Amino acid sequence: METILYQVADNIATITLNRPETLNAFSDQMIDETTSALKQAGRDEAVRCVMITGNGRAFSSGQDLADVTARAGSFSIGDHLRHGYNQLITTMIALEKPIIGAINGVAAGAGCGVALAADLRIASDRASFMLAFSKVGLIPDSGVNWLLPRLVGYARAYEMAITADKIPAARAYEWGMVNRVVPHDQVWETAVAWATSLAAGPTLAYGLTKRIMHKTWDMSLPEALAYEAYLQEVAGRSADNKEGVRAFLEKRAAHFTGK
């Protein structure tokens, strides 16, 4: 890994976007390496929670436009999305382990899309969110059109897209884009504390919950209830369910293994 940092400790995989000289702008290599790291975390049974953050002043400033300009004449935006960001966002949504975004600074463009694809977001009080696509005559991408309206509603999402206004952390919290806003020097410790708690929890149930909440967007109520019963059957056969019931009856803290 040359553009990100990846480490696993205490059942937590940490991905740090590591191009601080570009405010962690995404090059093709960083897209690929981030996607690979997420897939690795998904395969690793020792990983029960994932954190993603940025090194330096920004979470990510989005696409590295210098990288695109250097390939003028041979660059296809559609192919770039299909083979790059689409794979990254799909991997994040499909990963059946909690992903915490520690948003330490600006999350702009594709960086905003990646932040929104995390399951939980803890933002620094210096963080901000911005869709700068319209400034260069483009539409939002990187999953933004699917993710953002579901979080903040169509009107606010469309406003962000066409105005390219910077949304400060406090407003992002009011709109439902982030779960917590904390002082800048507490972002990391807050994210780690949350991740540590989740990494000790019932990982299978967390993953199944993520799966059903995404899938039921497009289901009728009867379909959702049927799918809910099916996945509950799966969860009910898990070792974590048996341990949770025993712990409840014995009036003690449960010791989950994630299985």
C-alpha positions as semicolon CSV with decimal commas, in nm:
position;residue;x (nm);y (nm);z (nm)
1;M;0,000;0,000;0,000
2;E;0,154;0,331;-0,110
3;T;-0,138;0,574;-0,088
4;I;-0,312;0,446;0,225
5;L;-0,213;0,309;0,563
6;Y;-0,374;-0,017;0,674
7;Q;-0,345;-0,183;1,011
8;V;-0,539;-0,429;1,224
9;A;-0,536;-0,419;1,603
10;D;-0,786;-0,526;1,867
11;N;-1,027;-0,657;1,600
12;I;-1,036;-0,315;1,432
13;A;-0,906;-0,250;1,081
14;T;-0,800;0,111;1,025
15;I;-0,771;0,258;0,676
16;T;-0,601;0,598;0,658
17;L;-0,612;0,787;0,329
18;N;-0,251;0,897;0,304
19;R;-0,189;1,162;0,039
20;P;-0,187;1,465;0,270
21;E;0,001;1,679;0,016
22;T;-0,311;1,664;-0,205
23;L;-0,558;1,675;0,085
24;N;-0,598;1,301;0,027
25;A;-0,732;1,343;-0,326
26;F;-0,816;1,011;-0,489
27;S;-0,585;0,885;-0,760
28;D;-0,661;0,558;-0,940
29;Q;-0,408;0,390;-0,715
30;M;-0,570;0,518;-0,396
31;I;-0,914;0,407;-0,514
32;D;-0,778;0,060;-0,588
33;E;-0,582;0,031;-0,265
34;T;-0,875;0,147;-0,052
35;T;-1,104;-0,104;-0,222
36;S;-0,848;-0,381;-0,173
37;A;-0,807;-0,293;0,195
38;L;-1,183;-0,308;0,249
39;K;-1,202;-0,648;0,080
40;Q;-0,913;-0,769;0,295
41;A;-1,095;-0,649;0,608
42;G;-1,406;-0,833;0,492
43;R;-1,217;-1,162;0,454
44;D;-1,024;-1,133;0,781
45;E;-1,217;-1,302;1,062
46;A;-1,007;-1,110;1,313
47;V;-1,160;-0,783;1,188
48;R;-1,496;-0,701;1,343
49;C;-1,510;-0,327;1,277
50;V;-1,349;-0,093;1,022
51;M;-1,247;0,270;1,060
52;I;-1,162;0,504;0,773
53;T;-1,005;0,848;0,812
54;G;-0,765;1,087;0,642
55;N;-0,409;1,188;0,723
56;G;-0,348;1,560;0,773
57;R;-0,597;1,845;0,737
58;A;-0,858;1,670;0,521
59;F;-1,060;1,353;0,504
60;S;-1,047;1,371;0,124
61;S;-1,073;1,657;-0,126
62;G;-1,219;1,418;-0,385
63;Q;-1,086;1,324;-0,725
64;D;-0,730;1,426;-0,807
65;L;-0,801;1,650;-1,107
66;A;-0,432;1,679;-1,190
67;D;-0,429;1,304;-1,240
68;V;-0,725;1,333;-1,479
69;T;-0,583;1,631;-1,670
70;A;-0,260;1,442;-1,733
71;R;-0,463;1,184;-1,926
72;A;-0,668;1,430;-2,135
73;G;-0,778;1,277;-2,462
74;S;-0,769;0,918;-2,337
75;F;-0,976;0,957;-2,021
76;S;-1,335;0,829;-1,998
77;I;-1,523;0,948;-1,691
78;G;-1,778;0,669;-1,727
79;D;-1,511;0,398;-1,738
80;H;-1,330;0,568;-1,450
81;L;-1,644;0,544;-1,237
82;R;-1,735;0,191;-1,343
83;H;-1,390;0,049;-1,270
84;G;-1,301;0,275;-0,976
85;Y;-1,544;0,455;-0,747
86;N;-1,836;0,225;-0,825
87;Q;-1,629;-0,070;-0,703
88;L;-1,518;0,119;-0,392
89;I;-1,867;0,232;-0,288
90;T;-2,021;-0,108;-0,365
91;T;-1,755;-0,276;-0,150
92;M;-1,829;-0,044;0,142
93;I;-2,205;-0,098;0,124
94;A;-2,166;-0,477;0,087
95;L;-1,915;-0,515;0,372
96;E;-2,109;-0,682;0,652
97;K;-1,904;-0,526;0,928
98;P;-1,961;-0,177;1,071
99;I;-1,760;0,099;0,901
100;I;-1,694;0,414;1,104
101;G;-1,587;0,726;0,921
102;A;-1,369;0,952;1,134
103;I;-1,417;1,272;0,933
104;N;-1,122;1,482;1,039
105;G;-1,156;1,763;0,782
106;V;-1,314;1,849;0,449
107;A;-1,491;1,569;0,262
108;A;-1,547;1,701;-0,088
109;G;-1,669;1,546;-0,413
110;A;-1,586;1,177;-0,423
111;G;-1,444;1,216;-0,072
112;C;-1,795;1,311;0,041
113;G;-1,932;1,000;-0,131
114;V;-1,684;0,777;0,051
115;A;-1,766;0,943;0,384
116;L;-2,139;0,892;0,326
117;A;-2,083;0,524;0,240
118;A;-1,955;0,464;0,594
119;D;-2,223;0,329;0,827
120;L;-2,149;0,575;1,107
121;R;-1,977;0,913;1,085
122;I;-1,799;1,103;1,361
123;A;-1,704;1,450;1,244
124;S;-1,455;1,700;1,376
125;D;-1,604;2,039;1,450
126;R;-1,366;2,160;1,177
127;A;-1,498;1,912;0,920
128;S;-1,716;2,009;0,625
129;F;-1,893;1,843;0,335
130;M;-1,907;1,976;-0,019
131;L;-2,025;1,862;-0,361
132;A;-1,808;2,056;-0,603
133;F;-1,914;1,867;-0,916
134;S;-2,131;2,147;-1,056
135;K;-1,832;2,383;-1,049
136;V;-1,679;2,180;-1,331
137;G;-2,007;2,106;-1,509
138;L;-2,058;1,754;-1,375
139;I;-2,323;1,569;-1,176
140;P;-2,247;1,413;-0,837
141;D;-2,109;1,059;-0,849
142;S;-1,938;0,813;-0,612
143;G;-2,272;0,699;-0,475
144;V;-2,377;1,048;-0,366
145;N;-2,704;1,043;-0,563
146;W;-2,812;0,724;-0,385
147;L;-2,673;0,795;-0,039
148;L;-2,729;1,164;0,026
149;P;-3,105;1,194;-0,046
150;R;-3,165;0,898;0,185
151;L;-2,986;1,083;0,466
152;V;-3,103;1,442;0,421
153;G;-3,396;1,430;0,174
154;Y;-3,414;1,535;-0,189
155;A;-3,437;1,913;-0,141
156;R;-3,125;1,944;0,072
157;A;-2,932;1,695;-0,140
158;Y;-3,020;1,882;-0,460
159;E;-2,931;2,213;-0,297
160;M;-2,587;2,079;-0,205
161;A;-2,539;1,946;-0,558
162;I;-2,626;2,261;-0,751
163;T;-2,488;2,527;-0,515
164;A;-2,163;2,346;-0,426
165;D;-2,191;2,517;-0,086
166;K;-1,965;2,395;0,191
167;I;-2,175;2,238;0,469
168;P;-2,005;2,277;0,809
169;A;-2,009;1,992;1,057
170;A;-2,276;2,147;1,281
171;R;-2,520;2,180;0,992
172;A;-2,432;1,832;0,866
173;Y;-2,532;1,701;1,209
174;E;-2,860;1,894;1,201
175;W;-2,935;1,750;0,858
176;G;-2,856;1,392;0,963
177;M;-2,538;1,350;0,759
178;V;-2,325;1,263;1,062
179;N;-2,392;1,082;1,390
180;R;-2,168;1,291;1,614
181;V;-1,971;1,615;1,603
182;V;-1,686;1,639;1,852
183;P;-1,397;1,880;1,914
184;H;-1,125;1,832;1,656
185;D;-0,872;1,685;1,897
186;Q;-1,126;1,425;2,015
187;V;-1,225;1,278;1,676
188;W;-0,980;0,991;1,683
189;E;-1,031;0,884;2,044
190;T;-1,409;0,904;2,001
191;A;-1,398;0,691;1,685
192;V;-1,167;0,437;1,850
193;A;-1,392;0,411;2,155
194;W;-1,696;0,347;1,935
195;A;-1,506;0,099;1,719
196;T;-1,378;-0,085;2,026
197;S;-1,733;-0,128;2,153
198;L;-1,859;-0,251;1,815
199;A;-1,563;-0,486;1,770
200;A;-1,670;-0,663;2,088
201;G;-2,031;-0,693;1,975
202;P;-2,236;-0,946;1,776
203;T;-2,068;-0,893;1,438
204;L;-2,297;-1,128;1,248
205;A;-2,607;-0,944;1,371
206;Y;-2,451;-0,609;1,282
207;G;-2,380;-0,733;0,931
208;L;-2,726;-0,879;0,880
209;T;-2,882;-0,555;1,005
210;K;-2,678;-0,358;0,751
211;R;-2,784;-0,597;0,478
212;I;-3,156;-0,578;0,549
213;M;-3,165;-0,201;0,597
214;H;-3,011;-0,152;0,253
215;K;-3,219;-0,417;0,077
216;T;-3,557;-0,311;0,215
217;W;-3,536;0,035;0,052
218;D;-3,683;-0,121;-0,260
219;M;-3,920;-0,371;-0,096
220;S;-4,288;-0,361;-0,012
221;L;-4,382;-0,410;0,354
222;P;-4,479;-0,778;0,304
223;E;-4,150;-0,842;0,123
224;A;-3,954;-0,666;0,396
225;L;-4,128;-0,862;0,672
226;A;-4,058;-1,192;0,494
227;Y;-3,691;-1,104;0,448
228;E;-3,673;-0,989;0,808
229;A;-3,803;-1,329;0,926
230;Y;-3,550;-1,509;0,705
231;L;-3,249;-1,315;0,838
232;Q;-3,375;-1,336;1,195
233;E;-3,371;-1,713;1,155
234;V;-3,006;-1,688;1,051
235;A;-2,922;-1,462;1,346
236;G;-3,118;-1,685;1,584
237;R;-2,896;-1,981;1,503
238;S;-2,575;-1,793;1,578
239;A;-2,343;-1,854;1,870
240;D;-2,377;-1,486;1,961
241;N;-2,754;-1,520;1,999
242;K;-2,714;-1,819;2,229
243;E;-2,450;-1,634;2,432
244;G;-2,664;-1,321;2,450
245;V;-2,964;-1,514;2,583
246;R;-2,750;-1,697;2,841
247;A;-2,591;-1,373;2,954
248;F;-2,932;-1,208;2,990
249;L;-3,069;-1,494;3,199
250;E;-2,753;-1,510;3,410
251;K;-2,755;-1,131;3,454
252;R;-2,400;-1,082;3,324
253;A;-2,229;-0,908;3,034
254;A;-2,234;-1,108;2,712
255;H;-1,906;-1,226;2,560
256;F;-1,969;-1,216;2,186
257;T;-1,736;-1,382;1,936
258;G;-1,889;-1,236;1,621
259;K;-2,018;-1,575;1,503
